[in-house]
Amino acid sequence: MLDLILIKAPVYLLIFVRCFALIMTLPLFSTRAVSRIAKVALAGYMSFFLMGTADLTAYNSFLGEDGAFSLYYIMLLIGEGFIGIIIGFYISIIFAAFSTAGQFTAFQMGFSAASTYDAMAQVENPLMGQFFNFIAMLVFMQNQWFQRLFLGGLTSSFKTLTAISIAECHNSLVTFMLKGLSKLFTDAMIIALPIMGTLLLITVCTGLLSKAAPQMNLLSEGFPIMILTAFLLIMLLLPSMSDFFVRSFAGGFKNLEDLFLSIGGQIK
């Protein structure tokens, strides 16, 4: 194994940089709870297994016969790292939609002030945002999307996507990322809209009743009512939310594959 890596060291290092950049930006793997030694080891093993299937013939003119490092090779390493960051960042956008939906829900039910540090998202996040994020991560692992990403998406990216193609087709990449950011808020609103709409109706009804009968003081009772109603709706809608999570992941991976194919087709 080590002899083969030393023989093909320039190619192996290019593959390693993309795998390591992907692991460092992926949800769950990018957290501090995962040691850096484990990340480097996982990226190293992945690079060794992908070395036989990766198509890096576009780099032959830049590697040199003796395999010596050059300025062109350093730029290729930066480009490979950029590709890994793009893939990991797009997966993070999908998870950010669920976290954003939790923030919308928490704001409507009065939990927006209850914010703690979310180790998975590595930001300050309301409790409901963390809850939706954990549910999305469980669905992601249960449906083996990590295996599909590493064995399918990463392998196909080496066949169609190179640092040279990224430089030549940067307009398609920018459009793709902007569409992903817009889809983030769309998915967040779809997830949170049933709960937010119901809680808004409760707030309006409580305000009208308290205006008609001030002695009832319903506004002080509206806070626990909205919390109980929100948790009841989450319990009832959780199966549908899980199905929506699966569809979001499937759509995100399909968009990544379409991006790889489109950039590969433009280069050809």
Sequence and secondary structure as in RCSB ss.txt:
>XXXX:A:sequence
MLDLILIKAPVYLLIFVRCFALIMTLPLFSTRAVSRIAKVALAGYMSFFLMGTADLTAYNSFLGEDGAFSLYYIM
LLIGEGFIGIIIGFYISIIFAAFSTAGQFTAFQMGFSAASTYDAMAQVENPLMGQFFNFIAMLVFMQNQWFQRLF
LGGLTSSFKTLTAISIAECHNSLVTFMLKGLSKLFTDAMIIALPIMGTLLLITVCTGLLSKAAPQMNLLSEGFPI
MILTAFLLIMLLLPSMSDFFVRSFAGGFKNLEDLFLSIGGQIK
>XXXX:A:secstr
 HHHHHHTHHHHHHHHHHHHHHHHHSTTTTSTTS HHHHHHHHHHHHHHHTTT   GGGHHHH TT    HHHHH
HHHHHHHHHHHHHHHHHHHHHHHHHHHHHHHHHHT TT EEEETTTTEEEEHHHHHHHHHHHHHHHHTTHHHHII
IIIHHHHHHH  HHHHHHTHHHHHHHHHHHHHHHHHHHHHHHHHHHHHHHHHHHHHHHHHHH GGG HHHHHHHH
HHHHHHHHHHHHHHHHHHHHHHHHHHHHHHHHHHHHHHHHHH 
